Amino acid sequence: MKNLIFIFLLISLSSCGQTEHSSTQKTSKKVAPTQVQKTREGYEKAYFSSGCFWCSESIFQSVIGVKKVVSGYAGGKGKSPNYHNYAAKGHAETIAVTYDPKVIDFPTLLTVYFGSQNVTQQNGQGPDRGKGYRSIIFYQNLKEKKEIEAKIKEVQQHYDAPVAAEVKPFHKFWKAEEYHQDFEEQHPDNPYIRNISLPRLHQFKARYPELLKKNRD
């Protein structure tokens, strides 16, 4: 029985719920939209991929000005991806961040993005490895693209290895299954959350206390 429990924990800790999917999809070269998506309240949206969306979702939810974070898939060509085929369709685990631009701006979200991951790890974060876990920053207009490029240039000065994040035009975000939403909050005792997700969150909080909400919404 103990051997079975050990094997279960090992599998749980090895990845964000699944193993790598192979993919031969080429990236899209379509022209990006020219307007940032906005809500009726005047909030804006940004899209990021950086490993397991359980981890990145909880990190961005802790940040001032962030109103909502949704886990999903983006970056590929295949339509209607799900948790079993998203990487095979060229997508990566992605979060959609709804934020108040009066409180936090896009360049500061980029600080959160790079400040909460292994900047130079290719195709994954921590134990989560594969194209489905690759780092991507999506831009919705030329202004965002220039801000991303400037931030990468700034970050690169601190590393010998190249910054791993891809820079891609945003086309479509596919929301993940409901059981993935708010996963860290809903499953605090999950072995992956305890051993991978929460340490990553706490490390970010220790680095950027000035960006944290006083009370998590």
N, CA and C atoms as a LAMMPS dump frame, in Angstrom:
ITEM: TIMESTEP
0
ITEM: NUMBER OF ATOMS
651
ITEM: BOX BOUNDS ff ff ff
-5.0000000000000000e+02 5.0000000000000000e+02
-5.0000000000000000e+02 5.0000000000000000e+02
-5.0000000000000000e+02 5.0000000000000000e+02
ITEM: ATOMS id mol type element x y z
1 1 1 N 0.828 -1.21 0
2 1 2 C 0 0 0
3 1 3 C 0.863 1.261 0
4 2 1 N 1.96 1.233 0.809
5 2 2 C 2.851 2.4 0.861
6 2 3 C 3.506 2.633 -0.491
7 3 1 N 3.83 1.537 -1.189
8 3 2 C 4.434 1.679 -2.508
9 3 3 C 3.481 2.342 -3.485
10 4 1 N 2.201 2.009 -3.396
11 4 2 C 1.198 2.612 -4.275
12 4 3 C 1.052 4.091 -3.997
13 5 1 N 1.072 4.481 -2.723
14 5 2 C 0.955 5.896 -2.353
15 5 3 C 2.165 6.664 -2.867
16 6 1 N 3.361 6.076 -2.72
17 6 2 C 4.576 6.738 -3.193
18 6 3 C 4.527 6.971 -4.697
19 7 1 N 4.078 5.951 -5.447
20 7 2 C 3.98 6.086 -6.9
21 7 3 C 2.995 7.17 -7.275
22 8 1 N 1.869 7.249 -6.56
23 8 2 C 0.861 8.276 -6.839
24 8 3 C 1.429 9.675 -6.631
25 9 1 N 2.147 9.862 -5.516
26 9 2 C 2.729 11.171 -5.231
27 9 3 C 3.775 11.533 -6.26
28 10 1 N 4.555 10.564 -6.7
29 10 2 C 5.588 10.823 -7.687
30 10 3 C 4.981 11.288 -8.992
31 11 1 N 3.898 10.639 -9.4
32 11 2 C 3.201 11.039 -10.619
33 11 3 C 2.6 12.421 -10.463
34 12 1 N 2.005 12.716 -9.288
35 12 2 C 1.357 14.004 -9.054
36 12 3 C 2.358 15.138 -9.113
37 13 1 N 3.583 14.897 -8.614
38 13 2 C 4.589 15.938 -8.553
39 13 3 C 5.331 16.117 -9.87
40 14 1 N 5.232 15.156 -10.758
41 14 2 C 6.044 15.183 -11.959
42 14 3 C 5.559 16.198 -12.967
43 15 1 N 4.271 16.559 -12.926
44 15 2 C 3.77 17.512 -13.913
45 15 3 C 2.45 18.08 -13.454
46 16 1 N 2.003 19.055 -14.199
47 16 2 C 0.737 19.727 -13.911
48 16 3 C -0.409 18.862 -14.425
49 17 1 N -0.512 17.637 -13.936
50 17 2 C -1.643 16.79 -14.253
51 17 3 C -1.482 15.88 -15.447
52 18 1 N -0.399 16.052 -16.255
53 18 2 C -0.261 15.21 -17.428
54 18 3 C 1.153 15.29 -17.959
55 19 1 N 1.461 14.418 -18.914
56 19 2 C 2.783 14.412 -19.523
57 19 3 C 2.77 15.229 -20.793
58 20 1 N 3.951 15.374 -21.387
59 20 2 C 4.098 16.184 -22.597
60 20 3 C 3.332 15.586 -23.76
61 21 1 N 2.722 16.469 -24.561
62 21 2 C 2.131 16.062 -25.823
63 21 3 C 3.08 16.475 -26.938
64 22 1 N 3.249 15.64 -27.943
65 22 2 C 4.102 16.027 -29.055
66 22 3 C 3.338 16.953 -29.975
67 23 1 N 4.093 17.821 -30.693
68 23 2 C 3.451 18.767 -31.594
69 23 3 C 4.389 19.144 -32.717
70 24 1 N 3.863 19.185 -33.928
71 24 2 C 4.641 19.624 -35.077
72 24 3 C 4.015 20.841 -35.715
73 25 1 N 3.103 21.507 -34.992
74 25 2 C 2.415 22.67 -35.528
75 25 3 C 3.384 23.834 -35.694
76 26 1 N 3.277 24.569 -36.782
77 26 2 C 4.059 25.776 -36.977
78 26 3 C 3.293 26.959 -36.406
79 27 1 N 4.013 27.963 -35.938
80 27 2 C 3.353 29.116 -35.349
81 27 3 C 2.677 29.954 -36.415
82 28 1 N 1.564 30.598 -36.042
83 28 2 C 0.816 31.439 -36.961
84 28 3 C 1.545 32.744 -37.195
85 29 1 N 1.459 33.27 -38.415
86 29 2 C 2.108 34.533 -38.749
87 29 3 C 1.095 35.594 -39.152
88 30 1 N -0.145 35.436 -38.739
89 30 2 C -1.162 36.422 -39.037
90 30 3 C -0.878 37.72 -38.302
91 31 1 N -1.393 38.797 -38.832
92 31 2 C -1.212 40.093 -38.194
93 31 3 C -2.065 40.169 -36.941
94 32 1 N -1.518 40.731 -35.886
95 32 2 C -2.229 40.813 -34.611
96 32 3 C -3.349 41.842 -34.674
97 33 1 N -4.36 41.695 -33.814
98 33 2 C -5.392 42.719 -33.692
99 33 3 C -4.77 44.059 -33.298
100 34 1 N -5.502 45.127 -33.454
101 34 2 C -4.952 46.458 -33.161
102 34 3 C -5.515 47.056 -31.878
103 35 1 N -6.5 46.401 -31.272
104 35 2 C -7.107 46.93 -30.061
105 35 3 C -7.005 45.915 -28.921
106 36 1 N -6.639 46.399 -27.736
107 36 2 C -6.623 45.55 -26.55
108 36 3 C -8.057 45.245 -26.141
109 37 1 N -8.323 44.012 -25.798
110 37 2 C -9.669 43.64 -25.375
111 37 3 C -10.032 44.34 -24.073
112 38 1 N -11.25 44.869 -24.017
113 38 2 C -11.708 45.583 -22.827
114 38 3 C -13.072 45.072 -22.401
115 39 1 N -13.345 45.191 -21.112
116 39 2 C -14.642 44.809 -20.573
117 39 3 C -15.524 46.047 -20.484
118 40 1 N -16.778 45.847 -20.125
119 40 2 C -17.701 46.972 -19.987
120 40 3 C -17.274 47.933 -18.882
121 41 1 N -16.54 47.409 -17.897
122 41 2 C -16.076 48.24 -16.785
123 41 3 C -14.824 49.042 -17.133
124 42 1 N -14.292 48.812 -18.327
125 42 2 C -13.072 49.507 -18.716
126 42 3 C -11.808 48.748 -18.36
127 43 1 N -11.954 47.52 -17.856
128 43 2 C -10.794 46.69 -17.572
129 43 3 C -10.224 46.141 -18.885
130 44 1 N -8.954 45.798 -18.876
131 44 2 C -8.299 45.261 -20.05
132 44 3 C -7.866 43.82 -19.819
133 45 1 N -7.508 43.137 -20.903
134 45 2 C -7.112 41.739 -20.8
135 45 3 C -5.714 41.532 -21.361
136 46 1 N -4.991 40.614 -20.752
137 46 2 C -3.662 40.236 -21.216
138 46 3 C -3.547 38.718 -21.134
139 47 1 N -2.664 38.158 -21.95
140 47 2 C -2.577 36.707 -22.062
141 47 3 C -1.128 36.245 -21.928
142 48 1 N -0.909 35.273 -21.035
143 48 2 C 0.435 34.791 -20.742
144 48 3 C 0.461 33.27 -20.609
145 49 1 N 1.567 32.676 -21.044
146 49 2 C 1.834 31.259 -20.82
147 49 3 C 3.165 31.152 -20.083
148 50 1 N 3.187 30.378 -18.999
149 50 2 C 4.445 30.181 -18.266
150 50 3 C 4.358 28.923 -17.417
151 51 1 N 4.352 27.776 -18.095
152 51 2 C 4.252 26.519 -17.379
153 51 3 C 2.818 26.173 -17.022
154 52 1 N 2.65 25.512 -15.901
155 52 2 C 1.326 25.066 -15.457
156 52 3 C 0.405 26.239 -15.161
157 53 1 N -0.801 26.225 -15.729
158 53 2 C -1.702 27.347 -15.475
159 53 3 C -2.251 27.345 -14.056
160 54 1 N -2.158 26.221 -13.348
161 54 2 C -2.538 26.246 -11.933
162 54 3 C -1.626 27.203 -11.169
163 55 1 N -0.339 27.19 -11.52
164 55 2 C 0.641 28.051 -10.843
165 55 3 C 0.465 29.512 -11.23
166 56 1 N 0.488 29.787 -12.528
167 56 2 C 0.445 31.177 -12.987
168 56 3 C -0.88 31.844 -12.637
169 57 1 N -1.97 31.078 -12.62
170 57 2 C -3.264 31.627 -12.243
171 57 3 C -3.231 32.182 -10.823
172 58 1 N -2.716 31.402 -9.878
173 58 2 C -2.701 31.838 -8.48
174 58 3 C -1.756 33.01 -8.266
175 59 1 N -0.667 33.061 -9.014
176 59 2 C 0.278 34.18 -8.896
177 59 3 C -0.387 35.48 -9.322
178 60 1 N -0.978 35.498 -10.492
179 60 2 C -1.585 36.737 -10.987
180 60 3 C -2.817 37.131 -10.175
181 61 1 N -3.509 36.171 -9.601
182 61 2 C -4.659 36.496 -8.754
183 61 3 C -4.239 37.254 -7.499
184 62 1 N -2.989 37.137 -7.114
185 62 2 C -2.509 37.798 -5.9
186 62 3 C -2.072 39.24 -6.135
187 63 1 N -2.105 39.694 -7.391
188 63 2 C -1.524 40.983 -7.769
189 63 3 C -2.563 42.102 -7.755
190 64 1 N -2.148 43.261 -7.275
191 64 2 C -3.033 44.433 -7.243
192 64 3 C -3.546 44.769 -8.643
193 65 1 N -4.792 45.181 -8.717
194 65 2 C -5.371 45.589 -9.982
195 65 3 C -5.883 44.463 -10.844
196 66 1 N -5.536 43.232 -10.494
197 66 2 C -6.018 42.076 -11.264
198 66 3 C -7.402 41.691 -10.762
199 67 1 N -8.35 41.681 -11.655
200 67 2 C -9.743 41.425 -11.292
201 67 3 C -10.163 39.973 -11.485
202 68 1 N -9.551 39.321 -12.47
203 68 2 C -9.961 37.951 -12.77
204 68 3 C -8.857 37.256 -13.549
205 69 1 N -8.681 35.969 -13.289
206 69 2 C -7.738 35.157 -14.054
207 69 3 C -8.434 33.858 -14.456
208 70 1 N -8.35 33.535 -15.733
209 70 2 C -8.989 32.332 -16.262
210 70 3 C -7.919 31.456 -16.904
211 71 1 N -7.962 30.173 -16.617
212 71 2 C -7.021 29.231 -17.207
213 71 3 C -7.556 28.703 -18.53
214 72 1 N -6.644 28.525 -19.491
215 72 2 C -7.068 28.031 -20.786
216 72 3 C -5.902 27.67 -21.682
217 73 1 N -6.136 27.748 -22.989
218 73 2 C -5.143 27.332 -23.969
219 73 3 C -5.057 28.366 -25.091
220 74 1 N -3.843 28.592 -25.597
221 74 2 C -3.643 29.536 -26.698
222 74 3 C -2.277 29.274 -27.322
223 75 1 N -2.065 29.887 -28.473
224 75 2 C -0.756 29.832 -29.109
225 75 3 C -0.608 28.841 -30.238
226 76 1 N -1.65 28.028 -30.497
227 76 2 C -1.577 27.041 -31.561
228 76 3 C -2.573 27.332 -32.673
229 77 1 N -2.705 26.391 -33.582
230 77 2 C -3.629 26.535 -34.706
231 77 3 C -4.891 25.697 -34.549
232 78 1 N -4.783 24.613 -33.803
233 78 2 C -5.91 23.711 -33.689
234 78 3 C -7.099 24.326 -32.989
235 79 1 N -8.299 23.987 -33.45
236 79 2 C -9.523 24.525 -32.866
237 79 3 C -10.02 23.642 -31.72
238 80 1 N -10.754 24.297 -30.804
239 80 2 C -11.414 23.621 -29.684
240 80 3 C -10.498 22.668 -28.927
241 81 1 N -9.362 23.158 -28.43
242 81 2 C -8.47 22.281 -27.669
243 81 3 C -9.063 21.925 -26.319
244 82 1 N -8.657 20.772 -25.8
245 82 2 C -9.022 20.388 -24.446
246 82 3 C -7.767 19.892 -23.738
247 83 1 N -7.913 19.464 -22.484
248 83 2 C -6.749 19.117 -21.675
249 83 3 C -5.98 17.911 -22.208
250 84 1 N -6.632 17.12 -23.055
251 84 2 C -5.993 15.91 -23.559
252 84 3 C -5.287 16.12 -24.903
253 85 1 N -5.622 17.222 -25.608
254 85 2 C -5.038 17.376 -26.946
255 85 3 C -4.47 18.765 -27.231
256 86 1 N -4.477 19.671 -26.235
257 86 2 C -4.094 21.052 -26.531
258 86 3 C -2.669 21.179 -27.07
259 87 1 N -1.711 20.436 -26.503
260 87 2 C -0.325 20.537 -26.964
261 87 3 C -0.161 19.936 -28.35
262 88 1 N -0.877 18.864 -28.632
263 88 2 C -0.832 18.254 -29.955
264 88 3 C -1.355 19.215 -31.021
265 89 1 N -2.193 20.153 -30.606
266 89 2 C -2.718 21.156 -31.532
267 89 3 C -1.88 22.431 -31.547
268 90 1 N -0.747 22.395 -30.847
269 90 2 C 0.177 23.526 -30.866
270 90 3 C -0.034 24.555 -29.783
271 91 1 N -0.996 24.337 -28.889
272 91 2 C -1.304 25.312 -27.848
273 91 3 C -0.429 25.109 -26.609
274 92 1 N -0.416 26.117 -25.758
275 92 2 C 0.253 26.039 -24.461
276 92 3 C -0.765 26.405 -23.38
277 93 1 N -0.533 25.911 -22.171
278 93 2 C -1.386 26.319 -21.055
279 93 3 C -1.216 27.826 -20.859
280 94 1 N -2.328 28.532 -20.833
281 94 2 C -2.327 29.997 -20.888
282 94 3 C -3.321 30.548 -19.888
283 95 1 N -3.054 31.743 -19.386
284 95 2 C -4.029 32.424 -18.542
285 95 3 C -4.476 33.726 -19.198
286 96 1 N -5.745 34.044 -19.029
287 96 2 C -6.304 35.319 -19.45
288 96 3 C -6.453 36.184 -18.207
289 97 1 N -5.747 37.305 -18.176
290 97 2 C -5.72 38.184 -17.008
291 97 3 C -6.551 39.43 -17.286
292 98 1 N -7.609 39.62 -16.516
293 98 2 C -8.41 40.843 -16.6
294 98 3 C -7.926 41.785 -15.509
295 99 1 N -7.52 43.005 -15.909
296 99 2 C -6.919 43.919 -14.944
297 99 3 C -7.415 45.35 -15.134
298 100 1 N -7.286 46.121 -14.074
299 100 2 C -7.686 47.523 -14.091
300 100 3 C -6.469 48.369 -14.472
301 101 1 N -6.449 48.963 -15.673
302 101 2 C -5.284 49.73 -16.11
303 101 3 C -5.048 51.001 -15.295
304 102 1 N -6.038 51.382 -14.481
305 102 2 C -5.856 52.539 -13.601
306 102 3 C -5.031 52.17 -12.368
307 103 1 N -4.927 50.865 -12.113
308 103 2 C -4.201 50.378 -10.932
309 103 3 C -2.86 49.757 -11.322
310 104 1 N -2.859 48.997 -12.401
311 104 2 C -1.641 48.318 -12.852
312 104 3 C -1.594 48.362 -14.373
313 105 1 N -0.414 48.595 -14.917
314 105 2 C -0.299 48.676 -16.373
315 105 3 C 0.339 47.419 -16.952
316 106 1 N 0.356 47.337 -18.26
317 106 2 C 0.87 46.144 -18.943
318 106 3 C 2.355 45.903 -18.649
319 107 1 N 3.217 46.926 -18.67
320 107 2 C 4.629 46.679 -18.325
321 107 3 C 4.824 46.089 -16.926
322 108 1 N 3.97 46.485 -15.973
323 108 2 C 4.085 45.918 -14.627
324 108 3 C 3.63 44.466 -14.614
325 109 1 N 2.648 44.126 -15.433
326 109 2 C 2.247 42.726 -15.568
327 109 3 C 3.408 41.901 -16.136
328 110 1 N 4.202 42.513 -17
329 110 2 C 5.382 41.823 -17.528
330 110 3 C 6.403 41.577 -16.421
331 111 1 N 6.503 42.511 -15.481
332 111 2 C 7.37 42.309 -14.318
333 111 3 C 6.894 41.122 -13.507
334 112 1 N 5.587 41.02 -13.312
335 112 2 C 5.004 39.87 -12.604
336 112 3 C 5.324 38.588 -13.362
337 113 1 N 5.161 38.637 -14.662
338 113 2 C 5.385 37.459 -15.503
339 113 3 C 6.816 36.934 -15.365
340 114 1 N 7.787 37.809 -15.586
341 114 2 C 9.177 37.367 -15.531
342 114 3 C 9.656 37.132 -14.098
343 115 1 N 9.017 37.801 -13.147
344 115 2 C 9.42 37.651 -11.752
345 115 3 C 8.852 36.431 -11.073
346 116 1 N 8.119 35.616 -11.808
347 116 2 C 7.467 34.453 -11.196
348 116 3 C 7.773 33.16 -11.938
349 117 1 N 8.902 33.134 -12.659
350 117 2 C 9.239 31.921 -13.399
351 117 3 C 10.746 31.802 -13.574
352 118 1 N 11.175 30.629 -14.044
353 118 2 C 12.555 30.427 -14.468
354 118 3 C 12.663 30.999 -15.872
355 119 1 N 13.258 32.16 -15.978
356 119 2 C 13.236 32.942 -17.213
357 119 3 C 13.87 32.221 -18.402
358 120 1 N 14.879 31.396 -18.157
359 120 2 C 15.614 30.782 -19.256
360 120 3 C 15.235 29.325 -19.524
361 121 1 N 14.291 28.774 -18.78
362 121 2 C 13.92 27.374 -19.004
363 121 3 C 13.11 27.237 -20.285
364 122 1 N 13.597 26.421 -21.181
365 122 2 C 12.937 26.209 -22.464
366 122 3 C 11.839 25.15 -22.345
367 123 1 N 10.694 25.43 -22.966
368 123 2 C 9.601 24.447 -23.048
369 123 3 C 9.193 23.876 -21.701
370 124 1 N 8.924 24.764 -20.745
371 124 2 C 8.417 24.296 -19.473
372 124 3 C 8.833 25.153 -18.31
373 125 1 N 8.306 24.79 -17.141
374 125 2 C 8.672 25.413 -15.88
375 125 3 C 8.775 24.321 -14.832
376 126 1 N 9.907 24.292 -14.123
377 126 2 C 10.086 23.28 -13.098
378 126 3 C 9.947 21.885 -13.665
379 127 1 N 9.12 21.035 -13.041
380 127 2 C 8.972 19.65 -13.508
381 127 3 C 8.069 19.516 -14.728
382 128 1 N 7.39 20.59 -15.099
383 128 2 C 6.454 20.549 -16.232
384 128 3 C 7.218 20.855 -17.511
385 129 1 N 7.393 19.829 -18.342
386 129 2 C 8.232 19.972 -19.523
387 129 3 C 7.474 19.564 -20.779
388 130 1 N 7.725 20.294 -21.859
389 130 2 C 7.058 20.023 -23.119
390 130 3 C 6.529 21.302 -23.731
391 131 1 N 6.23 21.277 -25.028
392 131 2 C 5.76 22.465 -25.743
393 131 3 C 4.47 23.022 -25.142
394 132 1 N 3.676 22.151 -24.549
395 132 2 C 2.422 22.603 -23.945
396 132 3 C 2.625 23.451 -22.713
397 133 1 N 3.853 23.47 -22.177
398 133 2 C 4.169 24.262 -20.993
399 133 3 C 5.14 25.402 -21.312
400 134 1 N 5.359 25.681 -22.583
401 134 2 C 6.336 26.706 -22.96
402 134 3 C 5.864 28.101 -22.556
403 135 1 N 6.821 29.001 -22.435
404 135 2 C 6.518 30.382 -22.052
405 135 3 C 6.214 31.214 -23.298
406 136 1 N 5.088 31.917 -23.262
407 136 2 C 4.681 32.79 -24.368
408 136 3 C 4.084 34.064 -23.787
409 137 1 N 4.428 35.203 -24.38
410 137 2 C 3.748 36.459 -24.076
411 137 3 C 3.001 36.868 -25.338
412 138 1 N 1.706 37.08 -25.213
413 138 2 C 0.881 37.454 -26.362
414 138 3 C 0.673 38.968 -26.392
415 139 1 N 0.813 39.566 -27.563
416 139 2 C 0.548 40.998 -27.702
417 139 3 C -0.678 41.22 -28.583
418 140 1 N -1.399 42.307 -28.292
419 140 2 C -2.629 42.611 -29.018
420 140 3 C -2.5 43.829 -29.922
421 141 1 N -1.393 44.547 -29.79
422 141 2 C -1.133 45.682 -30.679
423 141 3 C 0.361 45.983 -30.686
424 142 1 N 0.768 46.941 -31.505
425 142 2 C 2.185 47.254 -31.653
426 142 3 C 2.781 47.822 -30.372
427 143 1 N 1.987 48.58 -29.623
428 143 2 C 2.467 49.16 -28.366
429 143 3 C 2.863 48.052 -27.385
430 144 1 N 2.003 47.063 -27.227
431 144 2 C 2.316 45.947 -26.335
432 144 3 C 3.54 45.184 -26.837
433 145 1 N 3.644 44.988 -28.131
434 145 2 C 4.778 44.265 -28.697
435 145 3 C 6.088 44.985 -28.349
436 146 1 N 6.109 46.292 -28.483
437 146 2 C 7.315 47.063 -28.171
438 146 3 C 7.634 47.004 -26.677
439 147 1 N 6.592 47.03 -25.845
440 147 2 C 6.81 46.943 -24.396
441 147 3 C 7.381 45.578 -24.009
442 148 1 N 6.895 44.539 -24.66
443 148 2 C 7.413 43.192 -24.402
444 148 3 C 8.881 43.093 -24.815
445 149 1 N 9.185 43.586 -25.999
446 149 2 C 10.563 43.524 -26.496
447 149 3 C 11.514 44.314 -25.603
448 150 1 N 11.06 45.455 -25.121
449 150 2 C 11.889 46.271 -24.226
450 150 3 C 12.133 45.547 -22.904
451 151 1 N 11.09 44.884 -22.394
452 151 2 C 11.226 44.157 -21.128
453 151 3 C 12.165 42.973 -21.282
454 152 1 N 12.048 42.246 -22.382
455 152 2 C 12.925 41.107 -22.614
456 152 3 C 14.38 41.573 -22.697
457 153 1 N 14.608 42.677 -23.361
458 153 2 C 15.962 43.23 -23.46
459 153 3 C 16.508 43.582 -22.078
460 154 1 N 15.647 44.143 -21.234
461 154 2 C 16.045 44.482 -19.861
462 154 3 C 16.359 43.236 -19.048
463 155 1 N 15.479 42.241 -19.136
464 155 2 C 15.658 41.002 -18.377
465 155 3 C 16.898 40.245 -18.845
466 156 1 N 17.122 40.238 -20.15
467 156 2 C 18.228 39.48 -20.716
468 156 3 C 19.589 39.911 -20.171
469 157 1 N 19.703 41.132 -19.745
470 157 2 C 20.963 41.642 -19.214
471 157 3 C 21.425 40.885 -17.97
472 158 1 N 20.5 40.202 -17.315
473 158 2 C 20.824 39.506 -16.062
474 158 3 C 21.089 38.017 -16.262
475 159 1 N 21.049 37.542 -17.513
476 159 2 C 21.22 36.115 -17.766
477 159 3 C 22.177 35.879 -18.936
478 160 1 N 22.944 34.808 -18.832
479 160 2 C 23.807 34.401 -19.935
480 160 3 C 23.018 33.616 -20.978
481 161 1 N 22.145 32.733 -20.52
482 161 2 C 21.291 31.965 -21.428
483 161 3 C 20.171 32.862 -21.95
484 162 1 N 19.662 32.587 -23.146
485 162 2 C 18.608 33.434 -23.709
486 162 3 C 17.28 33.325 -22.958
487 163 1 N 16.556 34.428 -22.907
488 163 2 C 15.206 34.41 -22.348
489 163 3 C 14.349 33.473 -23.197
490 164 1 N 13.62 32.576 -22.531
491 164 2 C 12.914 31.506 -23.242
492 164 3 C 11.558 31.929 -23.817
493 165 1 N 10.969 32.98 -23.296
494 165 2 C 9.602 33.34 -23.677
495 165 3 C 9.474 33.69 -25.157
496 166 1 N 8.486 33.087 -25.807
497 166 2 C 8.14 33.455 -27.172
498 166 3 C 7.288 34.721 -27.132
499 167 1 N 7.332 35.49 -28.191
500 167 2 C 6.49 36.679 -28.333
501 167 3 C 5.603 36.445 -29.547
502 168 1 N 4.288 36.375 -29.307
503 168 2 C 3.387 36.006 -30.388
504 168 3 C 2.156 36.91 -30.409
505 169 1 N 1.615 37.165 -31.588
506 169 2 C 0.355 37.919 -31.66
507 169 3 C -0.79 37.089 -31.093
508 170 1 N -1.679 37.742 -30.381
509 170 2 C -2.829 37.04 -29.813
510 170 3 C -3.903 36.857 -30.879
511 171 1 N -4.461 35.64 -30.941
512 171 2 C -5.551 35.362 -31.88
513 171 3 C -6.809 34.885 -31.169
514 172 1 N -6.667 33.842 -30.356
515 172 2 C -7.858 33.313 -29.686
516 172 3 C -7.447 32.594 -28.41
517 173 1 N -8.278 32.753 -27.392
518 173 2 C -8.084 32.074 -26.112
519 173 3 C -9.216 31.077 -25.924
520 174 1 N -8.856 29.856 -25.571
521 174 2 C -9.84 28.807 -25.331
522 174 3 C -9.867 28.51 -23.839
523 175 1 N -10.992 28.73 -23.189
524 175 2 C -11.096 28.487 -21.755
525 175 3 C -10.958 27.005 -21.45
526 176 1 N -10.192 26.69 -20.404
527 176 2 C -10.006 25.296 -19.987
528 176 3 C -11.232 24.787 -19.249
529 177 1 N -11.245 23.513 -19.022
530 177 2 C -12.349 22.863 -18.316
531 177 3 C -12.532 23.485 -16.931
532 178 1 N -13.758 23.45 -16.434
533 178 2 C -14.085 24.118 -15.175
534 178 3 C -13.255 23.601 -14.002
535 179 1 N -12.901 22.329 -14.009
536 179 2 C -12.17 21.794 -12.863
537 179 3 C -10.75 22.361 -12.761
538 180 1 N -10.282 23.045 -13.803
539 180 2 C -8.969 23.689 -13.744
540 180 3 C -9.039 25.102 -13.148
541 181 1 N -10.213 25.699 -13.155
542 181 2 C -10.337 27.086 -12.704
543 181 3 C -10.168 27.182 -11.183
544 182 1 N -9.366 28.164 -10.741
545 182 2 C -9.102 28.366 -9.306
546 182 3 C -8.626 27.07 -8.65
547 183 1 N -7.8 26.318 -9.349
548 183 2 C -7.414 24.994 -8.879
549 183 3 C -6.656 25.042 -7.561
550 184 1 N -5.73 25.982 -7.442
551 184 2 C -4.943 26.078 -6.203
552 184 3 C -5.842 26.398 -5.007
553 185 1 N -6.799 27.283 -5.219
554 185 2 C -7.721 27.644 -4.14
555 185 3 C -8.656 26.493 -3.784
556 186 1 N -9.084 25.755 -4.793
557 186 2 C -10.039 24.671 -4.573
558 186 3 C -9.38 23.39 -4.051
559 187 1 N -8.074 23.251 -4.316
560 187 2 C -7.393 22 -3.941
561 187 3 C -6.066 22.293 -3.243
562 188 1 N -6.096 22.966 -2.105
563 188 2 C -4.852 23.356 -1.429
564 188 3 C -4.029 22.172 -0.946
565 189 1 N -4.638 20.994 -0.772
566 189 2 C -3.916 19.831 -0.276
567 189 3 C -3.413 18.915 -1.394
568 190 1 N -3.655 19.298 -2.635
569 190 2 C -3.144 18.52 -3.749
570 190 3 C -1.616 18.489 -3.684
571 191 1 N -0.964 17.323 -3.844
572 191 2 C 0.494 17.241 -3.73
573 191 3 C 1.24 18.186 -4.66
574 192 1 N 0.747 18.34 -5.878
575 192 2 C 1.396 19.267 -6.817
576 192 3 C 1.283 20.7 -6.314
577 193 1 N 0.12 21.081 -5.83
578 193 2 C -0.088 22.438 -5.32
579 193 3 C 0.826 22.7 -4.128
580 194 1 N 0.887 21.773 -3.194
581 194 2 C 1.709 21.947 -1.995
582 194 3 C 3.197 22.04 -2.312
583 195 1 N 3.655 21.214 -3.236
584 195 2 C 5.087 21.069 -3.453
585 195 3 C 5.652 21.868 -4.629
586 196 1 N 4.806 22.284 -5.56
587 196 2 C 5.281 23.014 -6.736
588 196 3 C 4.634 24.397 -6.844
589 197 1 N 3.308 24.421 -6.838
590 197 2 C 2.585 25.668 -7.082
591 197 3 C 2.76 26.68 -5.947
592 198 1 N 2.525 26.261 -4.711
593 198 2 C 2.621 27.192 -3.587
594 198 3 C 4.037 27.73 -3.365
595 199 1 N 5.081 26.905 -3.457
596 199 2 C 6.431 27.456 -3.339
597 199 3 C 6.732 28.505 -4.404
598 200 1 N 6.253 28.28 -5.611
599 200 2 C 6.448 29.271 -6.683
600 200 3 C 5.704 30.568 -6.359
601 201 1 N 4.493 30.455 -5.83
602 201 2 C 3.72 31.629 -5.43
603 201 3 C 4.403 32.378 -4.296
604 202 1 N 4.872 31.655 -3.284
605 202 2 C 5.501 32.296 -2.132
606 202 3 C 6.811 32.97 -2.512
607 203 1 N 7.523 32.38 -3.451
608 203 2 C 8.768 32.987 -3.916
609 203 3 C 8.487 34.317 -4.609
610 204 1 N 7.433 34.343 -5.418
611 204 2 C 7.054 35.595 -6.076
612 204 3 C 6.646 36.648 -5.054
613 205 1 N 5.838 36.261 -4.073
614 205 2 C 5.378 37.2 -3.054
615 205 3 C 6.544 37.799 -2.269
616 206 1 N 7.545 36.989 -2.005
617 206 2 C 8.706 37.481 -1.268
618 206 3 C 9.501 38.488 -2.082
619 207 1 N 9.499 38.339 -3.407
620 207 2 C 10.26 39.239 -4.276
621 207 3 C 9.544 40.559 -4.529
622 208 1 N 8.204 40.528 -4.586
623 208 2 C 7.444 41.714 -4.966
624 208 3 C 6.286 41.992 -4.005
625 209 1 N 6.58 42.246 -2.74
626 209 2 C 5.501 42.51 -1.775
627 209 3 C 4.683 43.75 -2.129
628 210 1 N 5.317 44.7 -2.823
629 210 2 C 4.62 45.941 -3.169
630 210 3 C 3.546 45.735 -4.237
631 211 1 N 3.544 44.583 -4.906
632 211 2 C 2.565 44.305 -5.958
633 211 3 C 1.409 43.439 -5.483
634 212 1 N 1.396 43.106 -4.204
635 212 2 C 0.387 42.185 -3.691
636 212 3 C -0.855 42.892 -3.178
637 213 1 N -1.976 42.244 -3.362
638 213 2 C -3.221 42.716 -2.758
639 213 3 C -3.126 42.572 -1.237
640 214 1 N -3.692 43.511 -0.531
641 214 2 C -3.713 43.394 0.928
642 214 3 C -4.634 42.26 1.366
643 215 1 N -5.765 42.172 0.691
644 215 2 C -6.685 41.07 0.935
645 215 3 C -7.016 40.46 -0.409
646 216 1 N -6.758 39.161 -0.528
647 216 2 C -6.997 38.489 -1.818
648 216 3 C -8.473 38.51 -2.146
649 217 1 N -8.833 39.035 -3.346
650 217 2 C -10.235 39.113 -3.763
651 217 3 C -10.765 37.736 -4.107
